[in-house]
Amino acid sequence: MFTDVARVVRASQLPDSELDDAPLDPAQVVDGTPEVRVLELHGADDLGIGVWQHGAGVSTDVEADEVFVVLSGRATVAVDGGPTLELCPGDVGLLPAGARTTWTVHETLRKIYVVRP
């Protein structure tokens, strides 16, 4: 079941304390000490939805199929063998599964994500 109750999450207004710590693997951190936080709204084998926040710093990742909407902050995402994405509030991003990315977060980035693991 996707959800059993209708609700609204004011994701852009949530205090950081409402998001759970989701520490990066130290091997992913390239520069700084970025703090990552998440609020999972839906988790299943075939679909994940939530709020994700990455503090200032640089980290790497290997992506799942994802669509996201940036709520706040600013970042540059370099996709190995692909484009460099400049992200700011209101942007909708798409990432393909397996893409190797480097996230340079200039101002704490908060986004809503939908992933297909």
TIVO-2410 file (N, C-alpha, C; in nm, 3 decimals):
# residues 117
REC num residu      c1      c2      c3 atome chaine
REC   1      M   0.085  -0.118   0.000     N      A
REC   1      M   0.000   0.000   0.000    CA      A
REC   1      M   0.089   0.124   0.000     C      A
REC   2      F   0.053   0.220  -0.080     N      A
REC   2      F   0.129   0.345  -0.089    CA      A
REC   2      F   0.113   0.428   0.038     C      A
REC   3      T  -0.009   0.450   0.082     N      A
REC   3      T  -0.035   0.520   0.207    CA      A
REC   3      T  -0.173   0.481   0.257     C      A
REC   4      D  -0.190   0.489   0.387     N      A
REC   4      D  -0.322   0.456   0.441    CA      A
REC   4      D  -0.392   0.578   0.497     C      A
REC   5      V  -0.330   0.695   0.483     N      A
REC   5      V  -0.390   0.819   0.533    CA      A
REC   5      V  -0.342   0.937   0.448     C      A
REC   6      A  -0.431   1.028   0.417     N      A
REC   6      A  -0.393   1.150   0.344    CA      A
REC   6      A  -0.323   1.244   0.440     C      A
REC   7      R  -0.220   1.312   0.394     N      A
REC   7      R  -0.149   1.407   0.479    CA      A
REC   7      R  -0.067   1.503   0.395     C      A
REC   8      V  -0.026   1.610   0.458     N      A
REC   8      V   0.064   1.708   0.397    CA      A
REC   8      V   0.187   1.717   0.485     C      A
REC   9      V   0.304   1.717   0.423     N      A
REC   9      V   0.430   1.738   0.494    CA      A
REC   9      V   0.487   1.869   0.442     C      A
REC  10      R   0.501   1.965   0.527     N      A
REC  10      R   0.556   2.095   0.489    CA      A
REC  10      R   0.708   2.084   0.489     C      A
REC  11      A   0.758   2.014   0.389     N      A
REC  11      A   0.898   1.973   0.384    CA      A
REC  11      A   0.997   2.088   0.386     C      A
REC  12      S   0.961   2.199   0.322     N      A
REC  12      S   1.055   2.312   0.320    CA      A
REC  12      S   1.062   2.383   0.455     C      A
REC  13      Q   0.963   2.360   0.541     N      A
REC  13      Q   0.958   2.427   0.671    CA      A
REC  13      Q   0.998   2.337   0.787     C      A
REC  14      L   1.024   2.210   0.762     N      A
REC  14      L   1.060   2.119   0.871    CA      A
REC  14      L   1.191   2.161   0.936     C      A
REC  15      P   1.195   2.166   1.068     N      A
REC  15      P   1.324   2.191   1.133    CA      A
REC  15      P   1.415   2.069   1.111     C      A
REC  16      D   1.546   2.093   1.110     N      A
REC  16      D   1.642   1.984   1.090    CA      A
REC  16      D   1.617   1.870   1.187     C      A
REC  17      S   1.571   1.902   1.308     N      A
REC  17      S   1.550   1.799   1.411    CA      A
REC  17      S   1.441   1.699   1.372     C      A
REC  18      E   1.358   1.732   1.275     N      A
REC  18      E   1.253   1.641   1.229    CA      A
REC  18      E   1.305   1.539   1.127     C      A
REC  19      L   1.429   1.559   1.082     N      A
REC  19      L   1.491   1.466   0.988    CA      A
REC  19      L   1.590   1.380   1.064     C      A
REC  20      D   1.602   1.253   1.024     N      A
REC  20      D   1.693   1.161   1.090    CA      A
REC  20      D   1.834   1.175   1.035     C      A
REC  21      D   1.934   1.159   1.123     N      A
REC  21      D   2.073   1.157   1.077    CA      A
REC  21      D   2.092   1.040   0.982     C      A
REC  22      A   2.164   1.064   0.873     N      A
REC  22      A   2.195   0.960   0.775    CA      A
REC  22      A   2.341   0.978   0.734     C      A
REC  23      P   2.434   0.947   0.826     N      A
REC  23      P   2.575   0.975   0.800    CA      A
REC  23      P   2.625   0.909   0.672     C      A
REC  24      L   2.707   0.984   0.601     N      A
REC  24      L   2.771   0.930   0.481    CA      A
REC  24      L   2.881   0.833   0.522     C      A
REC  25      D   2.907   0.737   0.436     N      A
REC  25      D   3.025   0.652   0.452    CA      A
REC  25      D   3.145   0.746   0.436     C      A
REC  26      P   3.242   0.742   0.526     N      A
REC  26      P   3.359   0.832   0.515    CA      A
REC  26      P   3.427   0.826   0.379     C      A
REC  27      A   3.420   0.712   0.311     N      A
REC  27      A   3.480   0.699   0.178    CA      A
REC  27      A   3.409   0.787   0.075     C      A
REC  28      Q   3.286   0.830   0.103     N      A
REC  28      Q   3.211   0.915   0.010    CA      A
REC  28      Q   3.245   1.063   0.026     C      A
REC  29      V   3.303   1.101   0.139     N      A
REC  29      V   3.330   1.242   0.166    CA      A
REC  29      V   3.459   1.284   0.097     C      A
REC  30      V   3.447   1.385   0.011     N      A
REC  30      V   3.562   1.436  -0.064    CA      A
REC  30      V   3.618   1.560   0.005     C      A
REC  31      D   3.531   1.647   0.057     N      A
REC  31      D   3.575   1.771   0.120    CA      A
REC  31      D   3.472   1.816   0.223     C      A
REC  32      G   3.520   1.871   0.332     N      A
REC  32      G   3.432   1.922   0.436    CA      A
REC  32      G   3.379   1.811   0.525     C      A
REC  33      T   3.277   1.845   0.600     N      A
REC  33      T   3.211   1.748   0.689    CA      A
REC  33      T   3.059   1.759   0.668     C      A
REC  34      P   3.014   1.724   0.547     N      A
REC  34      P   2.871   1.740   0.517    CA      A
REC  34      P   2.784   1.652   0.606     C      A
REC  35      E   2.681   1.713   0.662     N      A
REC  35      E   2.583   1.640   0.741    CA      A
REC  35      E   2.466   1.606   0.650     C      A
REC  36      V   2.426   1.479   0.651     N      A
REC  36      V   2.312   1.435   0.570    CA      A
REC  36      V   2.200   1.391   0.664     C      A
REC  37      R   2.080   1.435   0.631     N      A
REC  37      R   1.962   1.403   0.710    CA      A
REC  37      R   1.851   1.360   0.614     C      A
REC  38      V   1.759   1.277   0.663     N      A
REC  38      V   1.652   1.226   0.578    CA      A
REC  38      V   1.525   1.204   0.659     C      A
REC  39      L   1.413   1.221   0.592     N      A
REC  39      L   1.283   1.184   0.648    CA      A
REC  39      L   1.217   1.095   0.544     C      A
REC  40      E   1.209   0.966   0.574     N      A
REC  40      E   1.145   0.874   0.481    CA      A
REC  40      E   0.994   0.886   0.494     C      A
REC  41      L   0.929   0.911   0.381     N      A
REC  41      L   0.783   0.923   0.379    CA      A
REC  41      L   0.717   0.794   0.332     C      A
REC  42      H   0.789   0.719   0.248     N      A
REC  42      H   0.739   0.590   0.199    CA      A
REC  42      H   0.860   0.507   0.162     C      A
REC  43      G   0.862   0.385   0.209     N      A
REC  43      G   0.970   0.294   0.174    CA      A
REC  43      G   0.916   0.157   0.141     C      A
REC  44      A   0.948   0.109   0.024     N      A
REC  44      A   0.908  -0.025  -0.019    CA      A
REC  44      A   1.018  -0.077  -0.111     C      A
REC  45      D   1.008  -0.205  -0.147     N      A
REC  45      D   1.110  -0.264  -0.234    CA      A
REC  45      D   1.119  -0.194  -0.369     C      A
REC  46      D   1.006  -0.139  -0.416     N      A
REC  46      D   1.002  -0.084  -0.551    CA      A
REC  46      D   0.991   0.068  -0.557     C      A
REC  47      L   0.982   0.137  -0.441     N      A
REC  47      L   0.964   0.282  -0.443    CA      A
REC  47      L   1.002   0.343  -0.308     C      A
REC  48      G   1.079   0.450  -0.314     N      A
REC  48      G   1.112   0.525  -0.194    CA      A
REC  48      G   1.081   0.672  -0.216     C      A
REC  49      I   1.021   0.736  -0.115     N      A
REC  49      I   0.988   0.878  -0.123    CA      A
REC  49      I   1.029   0.941   0.008     C      A
REC  50      G   1.088   1.060   0.001     N      A
REC  50      G   1.126   1.125   0.124    CA      A
REC  50      G   1.184   1.264   0.105     C      A
REC  51      V   1.231   1.318   0.215     N      A
REC  51      V   1.298   1.447   0.220    CA      A
REC  51      V   1.444   1.417   0.250     C      A
REC  52      W   1.535   1.476   0.173     N      A
REC  52      W   1.679   1.452   0.188    CA      A
REC  52      W   1.749   1.586   0.199     C      A
REC  53      Q   1.843   1.595   0.290     N      A
REC  53      Q   1.918   1.720   0.310    CA      A
REC  53      Q   2.066   1.688   0.321     C      A
REC  54      H   2.148   1.769   0.254     N      A
REC  54      H   2.294   1.752   0.251    CA      A
REC  54      H   2.355   1.887   0.284     C      A
REC  55      G   2.432   1.892   0.391     N      A
REC  55      G   2.499   2.016   0.430    CA      A
REC  55      G   2.614   2.049   0.337     C      A
REC  56      A   2.668   2.170   0.351     N      A
REC  56      A   2.778   2.217   0.267    CA      A
REC  56      A   2.895   2.119   0.273     C      A
REC  57      G   2.953   2.092   0.157     N      A
REC  57      G   3.065   2.000   0.145    CA      A
REC  57      G   3.056   1.925   0.013     C      A
REC  58      V   3.146   1.830  -0.006     N      A
REC  58      V   3.153   1.755  -0.131    CA      A
REC  58      V   3.151   1.606  -0.099     C      A
REC  59      S   3.064   1.531  -0.170     N      A
REC  59      S   3.056   1.387  -0.152    CA      A
REC  59      S   3.026   1.319  -0.285     C      A
REC  60      T   3.049   1.189  -0.287     N      A
REC  60      T   3.022   1.110  -0.408    CA      A
REC  60      T   2.910   1.012  -0.380     C      A
REC  61      D   2.848   0.963  -0.489     N      A
REC  61      D   2.740   0.866  -0.474    CA      A
REC  61      D   2.727   0.786  -0.603     C      A
REC  62      V   2.662   0.672  -0.593     N      A
REC  62      V   2.617   0.595  -0.708    CA      A
REC  62      V   2.465   0.595  -0.698     C      A
REC  63      E   2.401   0.647  -0.800     N      A
REC  63      E   2.257   0.678  -0.794    CA      A
REC  63      E   2.168   0.559  -0.826     C      A
REC  64      A   2.045   0.567  -0.773     N      A
REC  64      A   1.933   0.483  -0.816    CA      A
REC  64      A   1.852   0.568  -0.914     C      A
REC  65      D   1.758   0.508  -0.987     N      A
REC  65      D   1.667   0.590  -1.068    CA      A
REC  65      D   1.598   0.687  -0.973     C      A
REC  66      E   1.604   0.815  -1.004     N      A
REC  66      E   1.550   0.916  -0.912    CA      A
REC  66      E   1.497   1.037  -0.986     C      A
REC  67      V   1.388   1.090  -0.933     N      A
REC  67      V   1.341   1.222  -0.970    CA      A
REC  67      V   1.334   1.300  -0.839     C      A
REC  68      F   1.373   1.427  -0.843     N      A
REC  68      F   1.371   1.507  -0.721    CA      A
REC  68      F   1.336   1.651  -0.752     C      A
REC  69      V   1.287   1.721  -0.648     N      A
REC  69      V   1.257   1.863  -0.656    CA      A
REC  69      V   1.336   1.931  -0.546     C      A
REC  70      V   1.416   2.031  -0.584     N      A
REC  70      V   1.495   2.105  -0.487    CA      A
REC  70      V   1.405   2.207  -0.416     C      A
REC  71      L   1.405   2.200  -0.284     N      A
REC  71      L   1.326   2.293  -0.203    CA      A
REC  71      L   1.407   2.414  -0.161     C      A
REC  72      S   1.535   2.391  -0.126     N      A
REC  72      S   1.619   2.501  -0.080    CA      A
REC  72      S   1.765   2.463  -0.100     C      A
REC  73      G   1.849   2.566  -0.101     N      A
REC  73      G   1.993   2.544  -0.113    CA      A
REC  73      G   2.042   2.553  -0.256     C      A
REC  74      R   2.170   2.523  -0.269     N      A
REC  74      R   2.236   2.533  -0.399    CA      A
REC  74      R   2.346   2.429  -0.407     C      A
REC  75      A   2.356   2.361  -0.521     N      A
REC  75      A   2.459   2.258  -0.539    CA      A
REC  75      A   2.493   2.241  -0.686     C      A
REC  76      T   2.609   2.181  -0.708     N      A
REC  76      T   2.654   2.141  -0.841    CA      A
REC  76      T   2.673   1.990  -0.835     C      A
REC  77      V   2.614   1.919  -0.930     N      A
REC  77      V   2.628   1.774  -0.935    CA      A
REC  77      V   2.697   1.738  -1.066     C      A
REC  78      A   2.816   1.682  -1.054     N      A
REC  78      A   2.891   1.637  -1.172    CA      A
REC  78      A   2.863   1.488  -1.191     C      A
REC  79      V   2.813   1.454  -1.309     N      A
REC  79      V   2.782   1.315  -1.343    CA      A
REC  79      V   2.898   1.262  -1.427     C      A
REC  80      D   2.966   1.156  -1.380     N      A
REC  80      D   3.077   1.098  -1.456    CA      A
REC  80      D   3.032   1.063  -1.596     C      A
REC  81      G   3.102   1.114  -1.696     N      A
REC  81      G   3.069   1.086  -1.835    CA      A
REC  81      G   2.942   1.153  -1.883     C      A
REC  82      G   2.891   1.247  -1.805     N      A
REC  82      G   2.765   1.315  -1.840    CA      A
REC  82      G   2.772   1.462  -1.808     C      A
REC  83      P   2.657   1.523  -1.790     N      A
REC  83      P   2.652   1.668  -1.767    CA      A
REC  83      P   2.687   1.707  -1.624     C      A
REC  84      T   2.708   1.835  -1.605     N      A
REC  84      T   2.718   1.894  -1.473    CA      A
REC  84      T   2.589   1.971  -1.450     C      A
REC  85      L   2.521   1.939  -1.342     N      A
REC  85      L   2.391   1.997  -1.312    CA      A
REC  85      L   2.405   2.105  -1.205     C      A
REC  86      E   2.351   2.222  -1.232     N      A
REC  86      E   2.347   2.330  -1.134    CA      A
REC  86      E   2.208   2.329  -1.072     C      A
REC  87      L   2.199   2.310  -0.942     N      A
REC  87      L   2.070   2.297  -0.874    CA      A
REC  87      L   2.040   2.415  -0.785     C      A
REC  88      C   1.915   2.461  -0.790     N      A
REC  88      C   1.867   2.566  -0.700    CA      A
REC  88      C   1.718   2.543  -0.676     C      A
REC  89      P   1.657   2.615  -0.581     N      A
REC  89      P   1.517   2.591  -0.546    CA      A
REC  89      P   1.425   2.595  -0.667     C      A
REC  90      G   1.334   2.497  -0.670     N      A
REC  90      G   1.237   2.487  -0.778    CA      A
REC  90      G   1.280   2.395  -0.891     C      A
REC  91      D   1.409   2.357  -0.894     N      A
REC  91      D   1.457   2.269  -1.000    CA      A
REC  91      D   1.405   2.127  -0.981     C      A
REC  92      V   1.376   2.061  -1.093     N      A
REC  92      V   1.341   1.919  -1.094    CA      A
REC  92      V   1.457   1.847  -1.160     C      A
REC  93      G   1.511   1.747  -1.093     N      A
REC  93      G   1.625   1.672  -1.145    CA      A
REC  93      G   1.588   1.527  -1.170     C      A
REC  94      L   1.659   1.468  -1.264     N      A
REC  94      L   1.644   1.326  -1.296    CA      A
REC  94      L   1.782   1.263  -1.297     C      A
REC  95      L   1.797   1.149  -1.230     N      A
REC  95      L   1.924   1.077  -1.228    CA      A
REC  95      L   1.898   0.932  -1.264     C      A
REC  96      P   1.981   0.876  -1.354     N      A
REC  96      P   1.963   0.735  -1.391    CA      A
REC  96      P   2.036   0.643  -1.294     C      A
REC  97      A   1.983   0.523  -1.276     N      A
REC  97      A   2.047   0.423  -1.192    CA      A
REC  97      A   2.188   0.396  -1.241     C      A
REC  98      G   2.281   0.387  -1.146     N      A
REC  98      G   2.419   0.356  -1.179    CA      A
REC  98      G   2.506   0.477  -1.205     C      A
REC  99      A   2.446   0.594  -1.221     N      A
REC  99      A   2.526   0.715  -1.246    CA      A
REC  99      A   2.617   0.741  -1.126     C      A
REC 100      R   2.743   0.768  -1.155     N      A
REC 100      R   2.839   0.806  -1.050    CA      A
REC 100      R   2.844   0.957  -1.045     C      A
REC 101      T   2.816   1.011  -0.928     N      A
REC 101      T   2.802   1.155  -0.914    CA      A
REC 101      T   2.893   1.211  -0.805     C      A
REC 102      T   2.927   1.338  -0.822     N      A
REC 102      T   2.997   1.414  -0.719    CA      A
REC 102      T   2.912   1.535  -0.689     C      A
REC 103      W   2.866   1.544  -0.564     N      A
REC 103      W   2.779   1.651  -0.517    CA      A
REC 103      W   2.863   1.756  -0.446     C      A
REC 104      T   2.868   1.877  -0.503     N      A
REC 104      T   2.931   1.990  -0.437    CA      A
REC 104      T   2.819   2.080  -0.388     C      A
REC 105      V   2.796   2.076  -0.259     N      A
REC 105      V   2.685   2.151  -0.200    CA      A
REC 105      V   2.739   2.284  -0.146     C      A
REC 106      H   2.694   2.393  -0.208     N      A
REC 106      H   2.740   2.528  -0.173    CA      A
REC 106      H   2.663   2.584  -0.054     C      A
REC 107      E   2.531   2.558  -0.052     N      A
REC 107      E   2.442   2.597   0.058    CA      A
REC 107      E   2.355   2.476   0.087     C      A
REC 108      T   2.335   2.443   0.212     N      A
REC 108      T   2.260   2.323   0.251    CA      A
REC 108      T   2.143   2.300   0.155     C      A
REC 109      L   2.144   2.182   0.094     N      A
REC 109      L   2.045   2.145  -0.007    CA      A
REC 109      L   1.938   2.056   0.055     C      A
REC 110      R   1.813   2.090   0.033     N      A
REC 110      R   1.701   2.005   0.076    CA      A
REC 110      R   1.617   1.976  -0.047     C      A
REC 111      K   1.582   1.849  -0.063     N      A
REC 111      K   1.502   1.807  -0.178    CA      A
REC 111      K   1.401   1.703  -0.137     C      A
REC 112      I   1.296   1.692  -0.217     N      A
REC 112      I   1.201   1.581  -0.211    CA      A
REC 112      I   1.245   1.483  -0.318     C      A
REC 113      Y   1.254   1.356  -0.283     N      A
REC 113      Y   1.298   1.256  -0.380    CA      A
REC 113      Y   1.196   1.144  -0.396     C      A
REC 114      V   1.198   1.087  -0.515     N      A
REC 114      V   1.127   0.964  -0.545    CA      A
REC 114      V   1.229   0.874  -0.614     C      A
REC 115      V   1.258   0.759  -0.553     N      A
REC 115      V   1.358   0.668  -0.609    CA      A
REC 115      V   1.295   0.533  -0.636     C      A
REC 116      R   1.349   0.471  -0.739     N      A
REC 116      R   1.314   0.332  -0.771    CA      A
REC 116      R   1.442   0.253  -0.754     C      A
REC 117      P   1.454   0.182  -0.641     N      A
REC 117      P   1.579   0.107  -0.612    CA      A
REC 117      P   1.611   0.004  -0.718     C      A
***
